Amino acid sequence: MPENRMGVLPINKLLVKMSLPPMISMLAVALYNIIDSIFVAKVSEDALTAVTLVFPVQMLMMSVNVGISVGVMSLISRRLGEKRQKEAESAAAHGFFFAILMWILFALFGIFLAEPFLRIFTGSGNEAILNMAHTYCKIVTIGSVSICFSNCIEKILQGSGNTFHPMLFNLIGLSTNSVLAPVLIMGYLGAPRLEVAGAGYAAIIGQSAGLAVALFIFLGRRHPLRVSMKGFRPRLATMRDILAVGAPSIVMQAVMPILISFLNKMLFSYDSAVFVLGIYYRISTFAILPVIGINQGAMPVMGYNYGAKNRLRLMAAYKSAFKVALIIMVTGAAIFWIFPAQIMTLFSAEGGAMDLGIHALRATSISWLPASYVIITIGLFQALAYGLFAMVISIVRQIGFLLPAAWLLLMYVGIDGVWFSYPIAEVAALAMAAIFYRRIYVQKITGLPDGAPVSGKLPGKPADGD
């Protein structure tokens, strides 16, 4: 079997090949979030508020999905680096098993728990917002089967070094979603005007289109992994290996929807505050999601070279990913500082919502600079199977730092002070990440052999580029 490109291709070239497709996918996600929210906001401010109340549920579903899939991806890349092909293929098969379980849980939540959850935030005097939120929540949870399986296929392919095809089927799904969203929300082209429900149906149809292409690619092409579910039996050892990284990743990612739920409750009584919070979390994805895309491309590279005991390539991948992430975050923060009013205008904001939004976008964007280091370093921890460190940082970052800071600033400074809790939390998280990084580097990385050169060229032997 030819050498996997993650072990031989020059690092900078490899990161471009591995990270550019997920970055493009993430930018497409960000664009969809903006298009969807713009048209929901055209329905009414209450409509966008309703969708924002469901946002934590969607994030929680994605957290579980991504967490398990990251565990699968990490195990696949490490086993391939160790030349344990059969175990890598077993990890991929277990990914599909987990996908089925996740969809069942999401659907049960939508059927039985969506309304009680949403009523926590709306109370008894906001039935219109509650009804819109409940309708949207049921649609996206019960119809989540496509996203569960397509996300599984995405991470299996990424774990084996293939990031191009996941980009392809993600773009098809998101493009379908983006085209249908305004049509179904506003009733264009003779379609019924479904408003908030239209946003949910557009999402499900788009995800189904993406899954159809994902299955066609996965089943119809040759891949480094040969995955078969025939005669499949769950193995506790493999599930434990996946959950060793996946469970902390779930907790780590689930912290964000928990945070947003608390912030929604905290800010619901302030005029336009939840509306502005929803805009921030959607528009910020233009900077944050591409960095997550870089992280997704770098993680298999770091995991593979850690498994292959190659210190030079492992550290080169980590440092290069951080440099690119920092450039993106600085650029995004500059745009938020220069054009906040223009950004808020996209969502039909005016009056108090406009003033509050301008302040919020400028204050929160400061947090992106330290966040670039935190995100890439957490990716290193996950790639090396140190998911517990990543989990601790994420919990303390959001619940231990951001939420208390937001509450105190709201009490003593007012609503404008809440937004400064974001940079405060990220600086504290950076300090924690640096401490954990130092410990892992001394204990686990310094003792690794240098391995093949970062350029990918072995002495007296040309590297196999692809």
Buried (B, 14 or more C-beta within 10 A) or exposed (E): EEEBBBBBBBBBBBBBBBBBBBBBBBBBBBBBBBBBBBBBBBBBBBBBBBBBBBBBBBBBBBBBBBBBBBBBBBBBBBBBBBEBBEBBBBBBBBBBBBBEEBBEBBBEBBEEEBBEBBBEBBEEEBEEBBBBBBBBBBBBBBBBBBBBBBBBBBBBBBBBBBBBBBBBBBBBBBBBBBBBBBBBBBBEEEBEEBBBBBBBBBBBBBBBBBBBBBBEBBEEEEBBBEBEEEEEEEBEEBBEBBBBBBBBBBBBBBBBBBBBBBBBEBBBEBBBBBBBBBBBBBBBBBBBBBBBBBBBBBBBBBBBBBBBBBBBBBBBBBEBBBEBBBEBBBBBBEBBEEEBEEBBEBBBBEEEBBBBBBBBBBBBBBBBBBBBBBBBBBBBBBBBBBBBBBBBBBBBBBBBBBBEBBBBBBEEEEBBBBBBBBBBBBBBBBEBBEEBBEEBBEEBBEEBEEBBBBBBEEEEEEBBEE
